[in-house]
Amino acid sequence: MPPLPDRIALTETLSISRIVCGLWQVADIEKSGTTIDPESGADALQAYARDGFDTFDMADHYGSAELITGRLLARYGDGNRPVAFTKWCPEPGPMTADVVRRGVEERLTRLGVDTVDLLQFHWWSFEHPGWLDALHELQRLREDGLIGALGLTNFDAGHLALALADGVEIATNQVSFSLVDRRAAGALSQLCAERGVKLLAYGTLCGGFLSERWLGRSEPTTIADWSRSKYKRFIDTAGGWDAFQEILRAAARIAAKHKVSISNVASRWVLEHPAVAATIVGARIGESEHRGDNLKVFSFALDGEDHEALDAAFAATQPIPGDCGDEYRKPPFLTASGDLSHHLDAIPSIYTAVPVPGRPDRSRVSSGSIWEPIAGYSRAVRIGNRIFVSGTTATHGADRCVAPNDPGAQATYILDKIAASICALGGRMDDVVRTRIYLRDASQWEPVSRAHGRAFSTILPANTLIEAGNLIGDYLVEIEAEAVCD
């Protein structure tokens, strides 16, 4: 009997293969309008399952991937069926209980199951706070049995920490993680280790670029498929083709030493990070399959010499900017199209700017807080090219305090709220020239400062931080900002 992939327990009731079959390429295959025959697609997936690769990952926008997987699961009846992950990636907007339930029930219907093994949630812009409402509704649906485990996808460390601090129980976070994109090895891995969240790593083979096929090859000028288009952007951002070849050469020497492939080395490097539960390797239905080669990932381990060789190659590259998931939320958009045009037409603002009566040079926004009409103030006001944002707390909706015991999480939420206010008035966070931070307790300066640093590390506005003593309610921090729109 051939060897099987290693397995890992995500929860007490959910065990998965450490190499997950990703079905992202179904959307690529079907983008011309041709739909894969569901039964033929299920035949291909069943071949993976027979070889032990019995865990499949997909999303609501991966073409007919959920329908194909549903046909596969139906073949097993009530028996020991494969594991199916999927993602719900709604457009930003109000996340009512009905909206969230419909999103989950559609996944259940397409997969033909009563419970989604792992439902992963993606949100396009944290400036729209509906994501917190969605997560709390998803948690209620998990308690009702419609969801086995709740995960995230493309969440950075700050917003994962915020979700956890607000009481959402998260099992996994699926992010890009590879020899080229090493962002997940930093703050995100540290947070996951502290809170027991596991990472699911995609892009580990960079759409097939991390293989012998590209070693010593000239830089491609035309790329037909979405996957390679996306990961070529990562390679360009990390320093370009020459720097990428350094990584390939180092991986090739290690592969020869262990008698494995470059792809094996790339996967092994990611899997050896303690926070990583599994890597996601694309299953191209009806095209090249590498199940036998993928099993070799579990036949060796990287030693100190191997890590030194890879670290030396990394030194010739540049870090991918920002944190995990930023490629979907800010430039440079490292997606297949280089922006979000193949996902969204536009991202709506949570706020609406209105003119100030009798003052044509002024406009303002309100956040809907109960305090604004009582105290008589606006969330933000624009006068000419200047925007003034009022002292902002972690108030969600009309009056709920987010993450009442975590000042860093509150600061993350506040800064999203400030960004939304400024954008609604025609500015950007890049335009911020001053911030002021008021703390209940000066000893809590560090997590708040780190949240501020994540938002402004390249902008570097003038800043003041003071201990203000008691703030109203459960608020631990309040922040105000000023921007000049050049």
Buried (B, 14 or more C-beta within 10 A) or exposed (E): EEEEBBBBEBBEEBEBBBBBBBBBBBBBBBEEEEEBEBEEBBBBBBEBBEBBBBBBBBBBBBBBBBBBBBBBBEBEEEEEBBBBBBBBBBBBEEBEEEBBBEBBEBBBEBBBBEBBBBBBBBBBBBBBBBBBBBBBBBBBBBEEEBBBBBBBBBBBBBBBBBBBBBEBBBBBBBBBBBBBBBBBBEBBBEBBEEEEBBBBBBBBBBBBBBBBEBBEEEEEEEBEBBBBBBBBBBBBBBBBBEBBBBBBBBBBBBBEBBEBBBBBBBBBBBBEBEBBBBBBBBBBBEEEBBBEBBBBBBEBEBEEEBEEBBEEBBEBBEEBBBBBBBBBBEEBBBBBEBEBEEBBEEBBBBBEBEEBEEEEEBBBBBBBBEBBEEEEBBBBBBEEEBBBBBBBBBBBEEEEBBBBEBBBBBBBBBBBBBBBBBBBBBBBBEBBBBBBBBBBBEEBBEBBBBBBEBBBEEEEBEBEBEEBEEBEEBBBBBBBBBBBBE
